[in-house]
Amino acid sequence: MRTRSWARSRLRLQDAVILDTETTDLFGEVIQVSVIDLSGNVLLSTLVRPSTTVSSAAAAVHGIRDEDLLEAPSLQDIAGQLLEVTHGRQLLAYNATYDRQVLAAGLGDAGVNPEHLADGTNWVCLMRARSLVEGRGWVALGGPHHALGDCLAALEVLQGIAGRPA
């Protein structure tokens, strides 16, 4: 199967990263971002201070509250590091369209060129790949709903797609 061989090649070549975000609300501001390599090494994982408040609905999902973000760096502050750890790598995310949109919008709003993070051709959706391999529709990730934990859960999905044990 084509999707399985793609997943195996990513794991073999180590030419991608897995990225996840948490936001203030659905399509709100980024308040947490994590990036890991395909060995599970953390390249970036940080809370992000937004310019707006976290909705109670979002906080109920990820558990991040306004008071947790008071000392966090802004997206503009971490933009250089985020662009650096993702540069030249394929970007994998469980809901790639969502993460790409919120990051590109957030970076743009912060006056930072989102560069490769805005390029939809550079992203692969692991949720879509999983549904193709498993022959079913949308499947919840099952991660802990915080960015790093969801990156690690998405790595397990990639390994499962490749037919390798996690």
C-alpha positions in Angstrom: 0.0 0.0 0.0 1.3 3.4 -1.0 0.5 5.1 2.4 2.4 2.4 4.3 5.5 2.8 2.1 5.3 6.6 2.5 5.2 6.2 6.3 8.1 3.7 6.3 10.2 6.0 4.2 9.6 9.0 6.5 10.6 6.9 9.6 13.7 5.6 7.7 14.8 8.9 6.3 13.9 10.9 9.4 13.1 13.8 7.1 10.0 15.1 8.8 8.8 16.5 12.1 5.5 16.1 13.9 3.9 19.3 15.1 0.8 20.1 17.3 -0.8 23.2 18.7 -3.4 24.1 21.3 -5.4 27.3 20.9 -7.6 29.8 22.8 -10.6 28.5 21.0 -11.5 26.8 17.7 -9.4 28.7 15.2 -8.2 30.9 18.1 -4.7 32.0 18.9 -1.9 29.4 19.5 -1.2 29.0 23.2 0.9 25.9 23.0 3.1 24.4 20.3 5.3 21.3 20.2 7.5 19.8 17.6 9.2 16.4 17.8 11.4 14.5 15.4 10.5 11.0 14.3 12.6 9.5 17.0 10.4 11.3 19.6 13.0 13.8 20.5 11.5 17.2 21.6 12.7 20.0 19.3 10.4 22.6 20.7 7.6 22.5 23.3 6.3 25.7 24.9 3.3 27.5 26.1 2.6 30.7 24.2 1.1 33.9 25.6 -1.9 35.0 23.5 -3.3 38.5 23.2 -6.8 37.2 24.1 -8.3 35.0 26.7 -8.7 31.2 26.6 -12.3 30.2 26.2 -13.8 28.0 28.8 -14.7 25.4 26.1 -11.0 25.2 25.0 -9.7 25.1 28.6 -12.1 22.2 29.3 -10.4 20.3 26.4 -6.7 21.0 27.0 -6.7 22.3 30.6 -4.7 25.4 29.8 -5.9 28.5 31.5 -5.1 32.2 31.2 -3.1 32.2 34.4 -0.9 29.4 33.0 0.2 31.7 30.1 1.1 34.9 32.0 4.9 34.2 31.9 4.9 32.4 28.6 6.7 33.8 25.5 4.7 35.3 22.7 4.4 33.5 19.3 6.6 36.3 17.9 9.2 35.4 20.6 9.4 31.8 19.6 8.9 32.2 15.9 12.6 32.0 15.0 13.0 28.7 16.9 9.8 27.3 15.4 10.9 28.2 11.9 14.4 26.8 12.5 13.3 23.4 13.8 10.8 22.9 11.0 12.9 24.2 8.1 13.6 21.8 5.3 11.4 19.1 6.9 8.1 17.7 5.9 5.5 18.8 8.5 3.2 16.0 9.9 0.2 16.8 12.1 -2.8 14.9 13.1 -5.1 17.6 11.7 -2.6 19.3 9.4 -5.0 21.8 7.9 -6.0 23.2 11.3 -2.4 23.4 12.6 -1.2 25.1 9.4 -4.0 27.6 9.4 -3.6 28.6 13.1 0.1 28.9 12.9 0.2 30.8 9.6 -2.5 33.2 10.9 -0.8 33.6 14.3 2.6 34.3 12.8 1.2 36.7 10.2 -0.7 38.6 13.0 2.6 38.8 14.9 4.3 40.4 11.9 6.4 37.3 11.2 6.5 35.7 7.7 5.3 32.1 8.3 7.5 30.9 5.4 7.3 27.1 4.9 4.7 26.8 7.7 2.1 28.4 5.4 2.8 26.1 2.5 0.0 23.5 2.3 2.1 21.3 0.1 4.7 20.9 2.9 2.1 19.4 5.3 0.8 15.8 5.6 -2.3 15.0 7.6 -1.8 11.9 9.7 -5.5 11.7 10.4 -6.2 11.4 6.7 -3.4 8.9 6.2 -4.7 6.8 9.2 -8.3 6.8 7.8 -6.9 5.6 4.4 -5.0 2.8 5.9 -7.7 1.7 8.3 -10.5 2.1 5.7 -12.7 4.3 7.9 -13.5 7.9 8.4 -12.2 10.4 10.9 -10.7 8.8 13.9 -9.9 10.8 17.1 -6.2 10.9 17.9 -6.8 9.7 21.5 -4.0 11.9 22.8 -4.0 13.9 26.0 -5.0 17.2 24.3 -1.7 18.9 25.1 0.7 19.6 22.3 3.6 17.4 23.3 1.4 14.5 24.3 -0.5 14.8 21.0 2.8 14.9 19.0 3.9 11.6 20.7 0.4 10.1 20.0 0.7 11.2 16.4 4.1 9.5 16.2 2.5 6.3 17.4 -0.1 6.7 14.6 2.7 7.1 12.0 4.4 4.0 13.3 1.1 2.1 13.1 0.6 3.3 9.5 4.1 2.0 8.7 3.2 -1.3 10.3 5.8 -0.9 13.0 5.1 -1.3 16.7 5.1 1.9 18.7 
